[in-house]
Amino acid sequence: MEFSINLTAPEKAAADCLVLPLAGARLPAALARLDERAGGWLGTLAASAEFGDKAGSVLAGLLPIDGAPQKVVLLQLGKDHDLATLRKAFESLARALIQGRSASVAVALPALKGVDSEDVAAAMAQAITFESYRFTQFKSEPEPAPALTSVALLLAKKAEQKAVEEGLARGLAVGHGMNLTRDLGNLPGNVCTPTRLAEEAAQLAERFHLKLTVLEEADMDALGMGSLLSVAKGSTQPPKLIVLEYHGAGDGKKAPKPAVLVGKGITFDSGGISLKPGEGMDEMKYDMCGAATVLGTLRAVCELALPVNVVGVIPTCENMPAGNAVKPGDIVRSMSGQTIEILNTDAEGRLILCDALSYVAKFEPDVVVDIATLTGACIIALGHQTTGLFANDDALADALYSAGQQTGDKAWRLPVWDEYQEQLKSNFADMANIGGRPAGSITAAAFLSRFTRDYRWAHLDIAGTAWKSGAAKGATGRPVPLLVEFLRQRADKKAKK
């Protein structure tokens, strides 16, 4: 998809399809000339009952402009519009454009009170990039690619060009990052192995000049990562610990401390000896969406060249049943030296994350955020709309919450109070890996908190938001928008100091 910015009035645009966003039924003054050339039919169409005033309504038609037919799509933004409303409206428009037959589209970007033109352009570009995604690589006869190949954003004022350029770049970067995350999540488990994730990381490192380190099983064993390696024992696929370093704010002793993103990378989760039910087990290929999110976020950060330092860390393996697999009741020693009684082998995500969270202390991080499809309990608590947010630092939690509100990729904070640690007590080890049914997502976070006491840490439980089931089955690309905005705001704060 090719995007461009044109300082052109709508009546002078040359495209197969002209998109006109409207706030209500009245035409803005900027469209008066176009309506005149259409013989007044544009105003009639905008005021028609078929169009209506509901935000996100789309109406397509052919208008006689100077006697020649021109395809026009009207997009209703609603009278009371904010960024959230606009985002949903643009998503509706993007679906209509991708399903249509126009190869080129010109969009008259609206000038709206209370909404920056940069945010408008970002939301538009992200929506179209997201909706153009197709996962067809395993189909013998894939569905045809969308006809749409070029999108021009029309500006009325040259003063807005820089803001729109920045918004376009941001929207495209986030969209590309989300689509990479979706691609990796949608790959089947026999293709997306830990080795494949390491290869994807290598491609990202080569393209954007990142520092890549891949720890093999022997390296992890030497570091004492007994918890992570216990999960990998039942699989023939070798585990990996993948580390990508982006130095957008400089390298060396005086460089700012990095933000570290840790992504759970269970490329297939059978549950191990605590075997999952067969129904829906195919969706356990999505148990590496935390890892995919780290790679997608890093791609977006690199594309935007954000002036921040970011380290991505991905502990990855399969969780499979076998004669040598870890068993309920086994006790393992983590990299931190703490011992863990494994009461349920299906609570494996926290077992690989805890060693990765101990490992990242070597980077002397400013903040650490882990992203994991960790608990079904989080889905019961928050459904499929909202990511669970846990943190040992209020300012960090507030920043992540704010980024989610800004992007519509929402998260909600849940507690990790010390009282919940009681549920993790073990008679035989320092802790158990599960705390029973009550507050399951919280006790999982409480478990992780035992390995993060030396730095500011947050945990995003994306079990309910990383993918969809049913007819719309597929990875969502969340929470890439949240994390990119979080890192973008960190860069802005550093720049203002």
N, C-alpha and C positions, 0 to 999 in steps of 0.2 A: 504494500500500500504506500503510495507516494502522497505526501502532504505538502502544501505550499501556502504562502500568505500573500494575498493580493490586495493592493490599495485600489479597489475597484467598486463602483456602485453596483448594486444588484441588477439594475437595468442594463448594465454593460457587460455583465459576466457571460462568459462563453463556457457552457457545460451542458451535458445531457440532462442534468437535473438541477434545479435551483431550490435550495432549502431556505425557507423564511420562518424563523422563530417569531412568535407573536405573544404578547402578554395581554390576553383578553381579546375582544372582538374588534377593537379599533386598530386600524393600520397606523403605524408610526409615520411621522413626516418623511422619514428616509425612504419610504416605499411609495410615496405619492407619485413620483415620476413613473415608476414601474406600473402602478395601477392605471395611470393615464394611458400608457402604451397598450395595456390589456383591456382598454375600453371599460374600465370600472369593474371588471369581473373578479379581480383579486379581492377587492373590498367585499363584494357579494359572497365570495367563497369563505372569507374570514368570518363573516357574520352568520354563516349558515348554521342550522341546527346540527348538521352532520359533523361539523367541526367541534362545536361546543367549547366549554371553558375549563374542562378538566385538564390539569397539567399532565403532559405526556400524550395527549391526543394527537394523532397524526392523520392528516388528510392529503391525499395525492390527487392530482388532476392535471389535465392539459389546458393551458390558457392560451388564447390567441394574442400573442404579443407582436404588434406590428403586422398582424395578419398571418403569422406563422405559429404553429403549435409549439409550446414550450412546456415540458413537464415541470410542475411546481409541487413541492411538498411543504405543507404548512405544519408547523410544530407549535402546539400550545404550551406555553410556559406557566400559565396561570397568573392571576393578578398579584397574589401574595407569594412571591418566589424567593427562595433562599438557595444556598448552594446544594443542599440535600434534594430539594425539589427539582432543581435544574439537572442534577446528576441523573435522577430517575427519568426525566424527560429525554435527556440525551441518549440514555440506554434504549428507550423506546424508539427513538429516531434511528439509532444505529441498527437495530434489528430490522427496521423497515428498509433501510438502505441496502443492507447486506442481502436481504431476501429479494431485492428488486433487480432490475435488469440494466440499470444505468451504469456505464463504465466511469463516468466523471461526474462529480458533484461539486457545486459551489454553495457554500454555507454562509449566509449573511450573519456574522456574529452579532448578537444583540448587545446593546449598551444598557446595562441594568444598574439601577441604584442599589447600593449595598453589596454588590458582588463585583470583585475585581475581574477585569478582562483576562488577566493571567489565569485565574481559576476557571473562568468560562472556557477558555481554549484548552486547558488541561483536561477538564471533564469531558469535553467533546472528543478530543484525540484519544483519550483512554477508552471511552465507550466504543468508538469505532474499531480500535485495535483489538479490544477484547471480543467484540461480537464477530470479528472476521476470523476468529480462531476455528480451525478444523483439525480433528485428530483422525486421519484416514490412512496412516501408513501401513496398517495391517489389513486393509480391505482390498480385495481383488478388483472391485469396481467402485472406487471412491466416488462420493458425490461431487458434482462439478464445483470448482472453485468459484467464489463470489465474482460476479461481473465487475463489481466496483474496484477500480485500480488507482484512482486519483481523487483527492479531496482538496479543494481550495477554500481557505478561510478568508472571507471578504471583510476588509476593514474600511470603516468610514473615515477614520482619523489616523493620520500618520503618527501622532503622539502615542497611540496605543500599540504601535508595532513591536517595540521592544518587549513589552509585557506579554503580548500574544506569542511572540517567539519563545519566550521563556516558558510560558504555559504549554505551548505545543511540545516543546522538548520534554517537559516533565510528564505530560500525559502519555507521550509515546514511550518514554523510558519505563514508566510504571506498567503500561500495557505489555511491553515486551517482557518485562520481568515476570508478570503474572502468567503470560503465555508459556514461558520457559518452565515455570513451576507446574503449570497444568500439563505440559508435555511429559515431564518426568513423572508426575503423579499418575498419569493415565497409562504409562508403559506397564505391560504385564510383568509379574514377578520373575518370570524366566528370562526376561530381557534386562530389566532394571535391577541388577544385582549390586552389591557393594562395589564391585570392580567397575561396573558401568558408571556409578556415581563418581568414582575417582576419575574416570575418563572424561566425564562431563566437566568436572572441576578443572582438569588439565586443559581442556579446550577454552574454558573461560579465562584461565590464567594466561594462556598464550595470546588470546585475542586482546586482553586488556592489561597485560604486563603485570600480573599479580604474582606474588610469591606463593608457591605451592609446596606443601609438605604432606606426604602420605605415610602414616605409620602403619606398618604391617603387624601381624600377630606377634611376632617375636619382639618387636619394638614395644608393643603394649604390655607384653608379659614382663619385659625388663623394667617397665615403669610401675609394675604392680597393679595393673588394671584387671584384677581378678573378677570384679563384678561385671564389667563389659564382656570379658572373654567367656564368662559362664553362660551368657545368653547365646553366644555363637557356637558353643560346643556341638550342638546337635545338627549343624548344617555342614554340607560339603563346600559351601561358598565361604571363602576366607573373609574375615572381618577387616575393616579399614577404619582408621581415624584420619579424616581429611581436614587439612588446615589451609585456608586461603587468607592472605594478608593484603589489604588494600591500604596504601599510604597516601591518601589524598591530602593530608595535612602535614606531610613531611615525615621523614624517617630520622632516626638518631636519638640521642639522649634528651634533646630538648623538644622533641616532637610531642604533641598532645597524646595523652593516654587513649587507647582505642576503646571503642564500643565493640564488645564481642557478642556475636550471634551464634548460638549453639542449637543445631537442628537435629532432632531425633530421626535416625535413618534406618528403621527396621524395614527392609525392602520387602519382606513378607512375614506376617505374623500369624502362625498357626495356633499360637497359644503355648506351644511346646508340649510338655507332658500334661499340663493343665489345658488340654485341647479345647479349642473353641467349637461351638456348634457348626455343623456344615453349612447351614443356611446363611448366605451372605458372606461366607469366608473369603470369597473372591475379592471383596472390597478391602481385605487386609493388605493388598498391594499398596493402598494409600497410607500405610503406617510409616512411610518415609516422607510424608508431605512436609514435615518440619525441616528435613534436609533439603527438599526441593525449594522451600521458601527461602532458605539461606542463599542458595545459588541464584534464585530469581531476584532477591533483594540486592545481592552483590552486582548482578548484571545491571540493574537499574541505577545503582549508585555509580558504577563505572561509566555508564552511558551519560550520566549527568555530570560526571567529574566533580562530585561533591567534595568540598575541602574538609573532609573528616577522615579519621583513621578507623578502619573496620577490620575485624578479624572474624572470619567465618569458620566454625568448627563443626564437623559432622562425624559423630560416632555412628557407624553403620554395620549391620550384619543381618542375618536372617534368624528368626526364632522358630526352630523346627524340633519335632520329636524324633528321638533316635535312642539307641542303646546307650550312648555316651552322653545324652543330653542331661542338663541339670534337672534335679528332681525336687518336688516339694519336700521341705525339711532340710535340704542341703544348706550349708553355711559357707559363704564366700567372703573374701577380704577385698575391700575396695582400695583404690589408689591412696585414699586418705588415711588408710590404716583401720578404719572402722569396719566391723564385721556385720554381715547381713544374713539373717535367716530368711530363705526364700520359701514363703508359704504358698505362693501361687506363681507358677512360671509364666503366666499370662500377664503379670505385672512387670513386664520386662523393660519397658521404656525407661523407667526410672533407674533401672540397673545399668543401662548403658550411659544414661545422662549423668549419673553421679560421678563416674570416672572422668567424663569429659569436663564436667564442672570443676573437678579438682585440677585437671590438667591446665585449664585456661588461666589459672592464677599466675602462671609463668609470664603472661603478657602484661601483668600489672594493670588490669583493665580499669577504666573509669566506671563503666557499667557492663553488666552481662545480662543478656536476654536469651532465655532458651525458648524454643518453639517446638511443641510436641503434640501429636495426636495421642494424648496420654490416657484419658479416662472416659468411659461411657457415662460415668456419673456427671460429668460436665454437661453432657447433652441433656440429661434429665433436669439439671439445674437451669440451663440457659437456652436449651433448644439448639436450633441450627442457624440462628440469626447472630448470636453474640459469642465472641471468644472469651474464655475465662482468663482473668488477669490476677496474678498474685505477685507480691513484691515484699522485700524487706526494707524498702525505702520509699517514703511517701512522695518525694519529688519525682522519682523515676516512674512510679505508678501514675502520677498525675500527667507526666509528659506522654506516656503511652496512651492513656485514656484520651487526652486531648488530640493526639494524632489520629486516633480512631474516630473521634467525633468529626474532625475536619475532613476526613476522607470517606466517611460512611462505612468504613471497615471497623465496626464497633467492637469494643471490649468492655467488660464489666469486672470491677475488682471484687474479689472474694478474700476472706481473711486467711492468714496463716499463723494464728495466735498459738502461743506455747501450749495451751490446753489440749490442742489436737495431737501433740506429740505423744500423749499418754497412750493413744491407740496403736502406736508403733512399737510398744514395748515387747521384748522377746525374753523368754526364760533362758535362752541359750546363746544369744548373740547381742551385739550392741543395739540392734533394731531388727524389726521384721520389715518385709517389703510391702506389706499391705496392712491396713488398719481396720478391716471390716467394712460392712456396707454403709454405715453412717458417714456422711461427709466424705465420700470417696475421692472426689477431686481435690478436696482440701488436704486430706492426709497424704495424697500423692505429692502435693506441693510441699507439705511439711517435711516429707522424706527428703526432697531435693534441697530444702533450706538447710539441712544439716551439713551440706557440702559447699555452702555459699556464704559462710559467715565472715569471710575476709574481704568481701567487696559488695558493692551495691548490685542487687540481682532482682530480676523479674522473670516470671514464668508465664508463657501464653499457652493455654490448653486449647488446641484447635480441633479437638475431636469432633465437634459439631459443625465446624465451619470450613474445614479443608476440602470436603468433597460433598457431592450430592448423590443420592440414590435414586432408584426408580427410572422413569423414562428420561429424566435429565441427568442420568448418572455421569459423573465426571468430576475431575478436580476443579476447584474454584479459583485457585491462584491467591487465596487469602492466607495469611495476612500481609502480603507484599505491600499493598498500599499503605497500611498502617506503619510498617517498619520504615519504608522509604520516607514517609512524612516525618516520622520520629527522627531519623538521621538528618533530614533536611533542616528541621528546626534546630537541631544541635549545631549544624553548620552556621545557621543564621545567628545563633547566640554567640558563637565563637567570633564571628565576623564583627559583631557589634561591640565586643569588649575592647 
